[in-house]
Amino acid sequence: MAALKAVHVSDVPNLDHNASLSLYSTRFSTGVEVNKGTYRVPKFLVIGHRGNGMNVLQSGDHRMRAIKENSIISFNAAGKFPLDFVEFDVQVTKDGCPVIFHDDFILSEDNGTVFEKRVTELTLSEFLCYGPQSEEEKKGNKLMRKTKDGKMMEWNVETDDSLCTLQQVFQQVEPSLGFNIELKFDDHIVYQQDHLTNVLEAVLQVVFDHAKDRPIIFSSFQPDAALFVRKLQGVYPVFFLTNGGTELYYDVRRNSFEEAMKLCLEGGLQGIVSEVKGVFRNPGAVNKIKEAKLSLLTYGKLNNVSEAVYMQHLMGIDGVIVDLVKEITEAVADLIPQSSNLGDGESLASGEGKTRPQFSEKELSFLFKLIPELIRL
């Protein structure tokens, strides 16, 4: 594979922190002009988690095993619904190629023995040898997955697909569908700046070569990676991923909304993506985040409950990352008006042009339906 040209700060234009962000949909709204003064922004973004939804192999719900997550088939299936973005995980192989895969390790089984290999320690050709192969005559290595309780399961889904690179995704997925690119790093490794920079430059090279007019959002749980990708480019918004205090980490920047806001404001990031449970446990954080002119998106299992999604809309949250794409896009279309004309300089981060809705009897009914879900948090 040819060496990737380094992307330097001086090679790309700068995005002022208060500038209008490119959080828009070119697919299901009209009048969009990319990077120009006047465009239409959806009131509420819906983003497909790992495409058409993550795989939960032990789930009794066949929808969680319908299509291989983080695959081209999954992204294009999600794109048939009124989504604004698909979210997916990017790692970089040992020979410098950005690939799409969530887990830190690839698990395979041969003659009853399970083998575990770190994705970032594989070459591209080694990585692509797992799972279904693009060439029908070739047989790939069996792909396994470990459940949260430690059980090993063969990664069987109803519609399978081969592993893929970031470049292939740009080339083979509907070009107007936005990408939420999560920069994936191992929670248990302390990364040096040089390593992070090399990984991020490899990702950025593919993005700048192939994105064209496609909407892009970068996000990462790794605080330094989020800061560095913001320094390396000023074209696309960067969001910091957090559990919102629902789990604790050695790096204190990951442990609260206050720390997440501090990181964003000091590093010029444009927004936060939080586990939805963190938002519901600390709803006062939403106004603080909006007052800081940061965007707020959420992820998590509760985002597959339409009442929980609707409640977030009422709270002023900007969008949700969901697994049940068909069901949630239908619910959003039914419950949340999507026509919004924003004037010059208005952005999702600013919250301008929005009015805080009053709770009607119908809305209160939805909130009461949600209470049993919240009790189980």
For each residue, the residues with C-beta under 8 A, 3 or more apart:
1: 95 96 97 124
2:
3: 96
4: 96 201 202 205
5: 205
6: 201 205
7: 11 12 201 204 205 208 232 233
8: 11 232
9: 12 231 232 233
10:
11: 7 8
12: 7 9 208 232 233 234 235
13: 234 235
14: 234
15: 19 234 235 236 237
16: 19
17: 268 270
18: 293
19: 15 16 347
20: 37 345 346 347
21: 237 270 295 347 348 349
22: 34 35 215 216 236 237
23: 41 45 215 217 237 295 318 347 348 349
24: 29 32 34 39 40 41 42 84 215
25: 28 29 32 41 42 45 84 178 215
26: 29 32 34 176 178 213 215
27: 79 82 83 84 174 176 177
28: 25 42 82 84 338
29: 24 25 26 32 40 41 42 338 339
30: 40
31: 38 39 40 341
32: 24 25 26 29 39 40
33: 36 37 38 39
34: 22 24 26 39 213
35: 22
36: 33 39
37: 20 33 344 345
38: 31 33 343 344
39: 24 31 32 33 34 36 342
40: 24 29 30 31 32 340 341 342
41: 23 24 25 29 340 342 346 347 348
42: 24 25 28 29 45 84 319 338 340
43: 313 336 337 338 340 354
44: 313 318 319 320 332 336 338
45: 23 25 42 84 85 297 318 319 320 348
46: 82 83 84 319 320 322 325 328 329 332
47: 83 84 85 86 87 180 297 319 320 321 322
48: 51 52 53 74 75 78 81 83 85 86 87 321 322 325
49: 53 54 87 299 321 322 323
50: 53 54 55 69 70 74 86 87 88 89 102
51: 48 67 69 70 71 74 75 77 78 86 88
52: 48 66 67 69 74 75 77 78 325
53: 48 49 50 63 64 66 67 69 74 78 322 323 324 325
54: 49 50 64 69 102 323
55: 50 64 65 68 69 145 155 157
56: 59 61 64 65
57: 64 65 145 147 153 155 156
58: 147 151 153
59: 56 64 65
60:
61: 56 64 65
62: 65 66 158
63: 53 66 323 324
64: 53 54 55 56 57 59 61 323
65: 55 56 57 59 61 62 156 157 158
66: 52 53 62 63 157 158 159
67: 51 52 53 71 73 74 77 157 158 159 161
68: 55 71 73 74 131 155 157 159 160 161
69: 50 51 52 53 54 55 74 102
70: 50 51 74 88 89 100 101 102
71: 51 67 68 74 75 100 161 162 163 164
72: 75 76 161 164 168 169 172 173
73: 67 68 76 77 159 161
74: 48 50 51 52 53 67 68 69 70 71 77 78 86 161
75: 48 51 52 71 72 78 79 86 88 169 173 174 177
76: 72 73 79 80 172 173 174
77: 51 52 67 73 74 80 159
78: 48 51 52 53 74 75 81 83 86 177 325
79: 27 75 76 83 86 173 174 177
80: 76 77
81: 48 78 325 326 329
82: 27 28 46 329 332 333
83: 27 46 47 48 78 79 86 177 325 329
84: 24 25 27 28 42 45 46 47 178 215 319
85: 45 47 48 177 178 179 180 215 217
86: 47 48 50 51 74 75 78 79 83 173 177 178 179 180
87: 47 48 49 50 180 182 219 299 321
88: 50 51 70 75 100 169 179 180 181 182
89: 50 70 100 101 102 182 184
90: 98 99 100 166 181 182 183 184 203
91: 98 99 101 119 120 184
92: 96 97 98 99 120 199 202 203
93: 96 97 98 99 119 120 122 123 124 126 127
94: 120 121 122 123
95: 1 123 124
96: 1 3 4 92 93 198 202
97: 1 92 93 124 165 202
98: 90 91 92 93 165 166 167 202 203 206
99: 90 91 92 93 119 124 127 163 164 165 166
100: 70 71 88 89 90 163 164 165 166 169
101: 70 89 91 106 119 127 163 184
102: 50 54 69 70 89 184
103: 106 107 119 145
104: 118 119 184 186
105: 116 117 118 119
106: 101 103 116 117 118 119 122 127 130 143
107: 103 114 115 116 143 144 145 146 152
108: 114 115 117 130 141 142 143 144
109: 112 113 114 115 142 144 152 154
110: 113 115 141 142
111:
112: 109
113: 109 110
114: 107 108 109 144 152
115: 107 108 109 110
116: 105 106 107
117: 105 106 108 121 122 126
118: 104 105 106 121 122 186
119: 91 93 99 101 103 104 105 106 122 127
120: 91 92 93 94
121: 94 117 118
122: 93 94 106 117 118 119 126 127
123: 93 94 95 126 127
124: 1 93 95 97 99 127 128 165
125: 128 129
126: 93 117 122 123 129
127: 93 99 101 106 119 122 123 124 130 163
128: 124 125 133 162 163
129: 125 126 133 140 141
130: 106 108 127 140 141 143 163
131: 68 140 141 143 155 160 161 162 163
132: 140 160 161 162
133: 128 129 136 138 139 140 162
134: 162
135: 138
136: 133
137:
138: 133 135
139: 133
140: 129 130 131 132 133 143 162
141: 108 110 129 130 131
142: 108 109 110 154
143: 106 107 108 130 131 140 154 155
144: 107 108 109 114 152 153 154 155
145: 55 57 103 107 152 153 154 155
146: 107 150 151 152 153
147: 57 58 150 151 152 153
148:
149:
150: 146 147
151: 58 146 147
152: 107 109 114 144 145 146 147
153: 57 58 144 145 146 147 156
154: 109 142 143 144 145
155: 55 57 68 131 143 144 145
156: 57 65 153 160
157: 55 65 66 67 68 160
158: 62 65 66 67
159: 66 67 68 73 77
160: 68 131 132 156 157
161: 67 68 71 72 73 74 131 132 164
162: 71 128 131 132 133 134 140
163: 71 99 100 101 127 128 130 131
164: 71 72 99 100 161 168 169 172
165: 97 98 99 100 124 168 169 206
166: 90 98 99 100 169 170 181 203 206 207
167: 98 170 171 206 209 210
168: 72 164 165 171 172
169: 72 75 88 100 164 165 166 172 173 179
170: 166 167 173 179 206 207 210 211 214
171: 167 168 210
172: 72 76 164 168 169
173: 72 75 76 79 86 169 170 177 179
174: 27 75 76 79 177
175: 212 213 214
176: 26 27 214
177: 27 75 78 79 83 85 86 173 174 214
178: 25 26 84 85 86 214 215 216 217
179: 85 86 88 169 170 173 211 214 215 216 217
180: 47 85 86 87 88 217 219 321
181: 88 90 166 203 207 216 217 218 219
182: 87 88 89 90 219 220 241
183: 90 199 200 203 218 219 220 222 225 226 229
184: 89 90 91 101 102 104 220
185: 189 191 196 220 221 222 225
186: 104 118 189
187: 221 249
188:
189: 185 186
190:
191: 185 195 196 222 224 225
192: 195 196
193: 196 197 224 228
194: 197 198
195: 191 192 198 199
196: 185 191 192 193 199 200 222 224 225 228
197: 193 194 200 201 228 232
198: 96 194 195 201 202
199: 92 183 195 196 202 203 225
200: 183 196 197 203 204 225 228 229 232
201: 4 6 7 197 198 204 205 232
202: 4 92 96 97 98 198 199 205 206
203: 90 92 98 166 181 183 199 200 206 207 229
204: 7 200 201 207 208 229 232 233
205: 4 5 6 7 201 202 208 209
206: 98 165 166 167 170 202 203 209 210
207: 166 170 181 203 204 210 211 216 236
208: 7 12 204 205 211 233 235
209: 167 205 206
210: 167 170 171 206 207
211: 170 179 207 208 214 216
212: 175
213: 26 34 175
214: 170 175 176 177 178 179 211
215: 22 23 24 25 26 84 85 178 179
216: 22 178 179 181 207 211 235 236 237
217: 23 85 178 179 180 181 236 237 238 239
218: 181 183 226 229 236 237 238 239
219: 87 180 181 182 183 226 238 239 240 241 273
220: 182 183 184 185 223 225 226 229 238 240 241
221: 185 187 240 241 242 254
222: 183 185 191 196 225 226
223: 220 226 227 240 251 253 254 263
224: 191 193 196 227 228
225: 183 185 191 196 199 200 220 222 228 229
226: 183 218 219 220 222 223 229 230 238 239 240 241 263 267 269
227: 223 224 230 231 263 267 269
228: 193 196 197 200 224 225 231 232
229: 183 200 203 204 218 220 225 226 232 233 238
230: 226 227 233 234 238 267 268 269
231: 9 227 228
232: 7 8 9 12 197 200 201 204 228 229
233: 7 9 12 204 208 229 230 236
234: 12 13 14 15 230
235: 12 13 15 208 216
236: 15 22 207 216 217 218 233
237: 15 21 22 23 216 217 218 269 270 271 295
238: 217 218 219 220 226 229 230 269 270
239: 217 218 219 226 269 270 271 272 273 295 297
240: 219 220 221 223 226 260 263 264 269 271 272 273
241: 182 219 220 221 226 272 273 274 299
242: 221 245 254 256 257 259 260 272 273 274 275 278
243: 246 247 254 274 275 278
244: 256 257 260 274 275 277 278 279 281 282 285
245: 242 248 255 256 257 278 281 282
246: 243 275 277 278 281
247: 243
248: 245 255
249: 187 252 254 255
250:
251: 223 254 255
252: 249 255 259
253: 223 259 260 262 263
254: 221 223 242 243 249 251 259 260
255: 245 248 249 251 252 259
256: 242 244 245 259 260
257: 242 244 245 260 261 272 274 278 282 285 288 289
258: 261 262
259: 242 252 253 254 255 256 262 263
260: 240 242 244 253 254 256 257 263 264 272 274
261: 257 258 264 265 272 288 289 292 294
262: 253 258 259 265 266
263: 223 226 227 240 253 259 260 266 267 269
264: 240 260 261 267 268 269 270 271 272 292 294
265: 261 262 268 269 292 294
266: 262 263
267: 226 227 230 263 264
268: 17 230 264 265
269: 226 227 230 237 238 239 240 263 264 265 294
270: 17 21 237 238 239 264 294 295 349
271: 237 239 240 264 294 295 296 297 318 348 349
272: 239 240 241 242 257 260 261 264 289 294 295 296 297
273: 219 239 240 241 242 296 297 298 299 321
274: 241 242 243 244 257 260 278 279 296 297 298 299
275: 242 243 244 246 278 279 298 299 300
276: 279 280 298 299 300 302 303 308 312 320
277: 244 246 280 281 300 302 377
278: 242 243 244 245 246 257 274 275 281 282 285
279: 244 274 275 276 282 283 285 286 296 298 312 315 317
280: 276 277 283 302 308 374 377
281: 244 245 246 277 278 377
282: 244 245 257 278 279 285
283: 279 280 286 315
284: 287 288
285: 244 257 278 279 282 288 289
286: 279 283 289 290 296 315 316 317
287: 284 290 291 316
288: 257 261 284 285 291 292
289: 257 261 272 285 286 292 294 296
290: 286 287 293 294 296 316 351
291: 287 288
292: 261 264 265 288 289
293: 18 290 349 350 351
294: 261 264 265 269 270 271 272 289 290 349
295: 21 23 237 239 270 271 272 318 348 349
296: 271 272 273 274 279 286 289 290 316 317 318
297: 45 47 239 271 272 273 274 317 318 319 320 321
298: 273 274 275 276 279 303 312 317 319 320 321
299: 49 87 241 273 274 275 276 303 320 321
300: 275 276 277 303
301: 304 323
302: 276 277 280 305 308 373 377
303: 276 298 299 300 308 309 320 321 322 323 328
304: 301 322 323 324 327 328
305: 302 308 309 370 373
306: 309 310 327 328 331 335
307: 310 311 366 367 369 370 373
308: 276 280 302 303 305 311 312 370 373
309: 303 305 306 312 313 320 322 328 331 332
310: 306 307 313 314 331 335 336 363 366
311: 307 308 314 315 366 367 370
312: 276 279 298 308 309 315 317 320
313: 43 44 309 310 317 332 335 336
314: 310 311 357 359 363
315: 279 283 286 311 312
316: 286 287 290 296 351 354 356
317: 279 286 296 297 298 312 313 320
318: 23 44 45 271 295 296 297 348
319: 42 44 45 46 47 84 297 298
320: 44 45 46 47 276 297 298 299 303 309 312 317 328
321: 47 48 49 87 180 273 297 298 299 303
322: 46 47 48 49 53 303 304 309 325 328
323: 49 53 54 63 64 301 303 304
324: 53 63 304 327 328
325: 46 48 52 53 78 81 83 322 328 329
326: 81 329 330
327: 304 306 324 330 331
328: 46 303 304 306 309 320 322 324 325 331 332
329: 46 81 82 83 325 326 332 333
330: 326 327 333 334
331: 306 309 310 327 328 334 335
332: 44 46 82 309 313 328 329 335 336 338
333: 82 329 330 336 338
334: 330 331
335: 306 310 313 331 332
336: 43 44 310 313 332 333
337: 43 340
338: 28 29 42 43 44 332 333
339: 29
340: 40 41 42 43 337 353
341: 31 40 353
342: 39 40 41 346 347 352 353
343: 38 346 353
344: 37 38
345: 20 37
346: 20 41 342 343 350 352 353
347: 19 20 21 23 41 342 350 352
348: 21 23 41 45 271 295 318 351
349: 21 23 270 271 293 294 295
350: 293 346 347
351: 290 293 316 348 354
352: 342 346 347
353: 340 341 342 343 346
354: 43 316 351
355:
356: 316
357: 314 363
358:
359: 314 363 364 367
360: 363 364
361: 364 365
362: 365 366
363: 310 314 357 359 360 366 367
364: 359 360 361 367 368
365: 361 362 368 369
366: 307 310 311 362 363 369 370
367: 307 311 359 363 364 370 371
368: 364 365 371
369: 307 365 366 372
370: 305 307 308 311 366 367 373 374
371: 367 368 374 375
372: 369 375 376
373: 302 305 307 308 370 376 377
374: 280 370 371 377
375: 371 372
376: 372 373
377: 277 280 281 302 373 374
